[in-house]
């Protein structure tokens, strides 16, 4: 069983491996869930809405084999609460898969991120461009199994610095 934090319009649904039978979708936007329905209908996995707030998951502890978050951690108001909940619902050998954007390593890009973030938060659903995603994941008690960082191609640099990886419980 997989918990999907911020399922959005369901773009990830077609990428679920065949062994994934059930996805518990956490999504605050009813519009996004409505947009996701055609993709969900084509999925071999059962996808059920399991909540609207990643900061508080109404799921039993240690029940999920995996968690998935893609471009979601930037918008959750209390990121540490959400990461603690993800950690709580994962089985001891569960894996947290993520692709997120955040604080860049280059000073010039960071200056632009800091300038643009107040406006970006207002127009992009609360998106924080300057979160140090890998630091936050480690602080929540995860250990990286893999971590790649890079600037996504075709995206302006203030929004492009990407953290992609897998982490398990420490």
N, C-alpha and C positions, 0 to 999 in steps of 0.2 A: 504494500500500500504506500502511496506517495502523497504527501501534502504539498500542494502547489500554492505558494504565496504570491498573490498578485497574478492570477491567471489571465487577466486582461481580456483581449478579444480572442484568446485561444490559439495564438500563433504557434505555441509549443506543442499543441495536442498531436499534431501529425508526427512529431519526433519521439513520442514515448516509445520505448522499446516494447516488443511484443510481449515480454514477460510482465509488463505493468498491467495489472487487471483492474485496479481501482485508484482513482485520483480524488483526493479531497481538496476541492478548490476553495481558496480563500480569496475573495474579491469584493472590494467595497462598492464597485460601480455596477449598478443594475444594467446600465447601457452596455458596458463591456461584456457582461454575462450574456446579454441578448445577442450581441454580435458574435460571441463565441459559439452559440448554439449550433450553427451548421457544421462547424469543425468538430464539435463534440459528438454530433450525430454520426459523423463518419469514423469516429475513433473506435478501435476494438476495446479500449479501456472504458470502464464505467466512470463517469465524471460526475461528482455530486458536490453541490455548493455546501461548504462546511463552515462558513463564517464570512464575516465581512471585515474583520480586524485582525491583522497579523500580530498585534500586541497582546491579544487575548484569544487563544485557540481553545475552543470548547471540544477538545479531543482528549482521550485518555493518554496518560504518560506512557512512553516507550512502546507505542503501537505502530509507528510508521517505519518502513524500511528506508525511505528516502524523503528528502525535502528538496524542493526546487524553487529558486527565486531568480527571476530575470528582470532586470531594470525595475526593481521594486523597492529595494532597501533605501534608495534615495528619498522616497516619499513618506515612509512610515515615520510619524512624529517621534515616537520613543523607540529608537532602533534597538537599544539594548534589551528592552522588554520583548520585542519581537524575536530577537536572536535567542533569548532565554527560552521562549516558548517553542521555537523550532528545536532547540537542543532537548527540551523536556519531552517532546512527542516522538523524537527519534529513538529507535531501539538502540541498545548499547553498541551494536555494530552498524548502525544506520549511517547514511552518507548525506551530507548537505551539498547539493550541486548549485552553483550560482554563476551568473553573468551579470555584472553590475558596473556602473560607471561612478567615478568620483575623483577625489583629489589627485591631481597630476604631480609628477615628480619635477617638472620644470617650472622654475620661478616665474617666468613670463606668462606661462599658461595659468598658473595659480593666481596671479594678479588679475587676469581676465575672469577667472572663475569667481573670485571674491567680488569683483565689480558687478558681474552679471547675476550672481545668485539671488539677491533680493527680488529682482524682477522675475527671474526664472521661477522662483518659488510661487509667485502669484499667478503666473500664466501656465505653469506646468504641474499643477496638482501638489504643490509643496516640495518639489524636487530640490534637494540639496546637492549642489555640484561639488562641494568641498569635503564631503565625508571621506574619511580614510577607511575604506571598506575592509581591507585586509586586517588593519589594526583592530577594527571593531569586531570582526569575526573571531580573531584570536582572543580578544578581551572577554568574549562571551563563553570561552571555554572550549573552543574548537581547535583542532590540530589539522593543518593542511596536509592533504594527501597529494594535491597538485595545486599549483597557482601560476597562472600566466597573466602578465600585465602587458598592455599594449595600447596604442592609439588606434581606434577603429578607423578603417579607411572610409573616406567620403563623408566624414562627420567633422564639423568644426572642432578644433582641439579643446576648447573649454568643456565640451560635452563628450569628448571621444575617449578619454582615458578609461580603460576597461580592466576589470578584475574578473578573471574567469577561472573557476577551479572547483575542487571538491574538498570537503573537510569532514572529519569525524569528531566524535566526542573525545575530549582529552582524558 
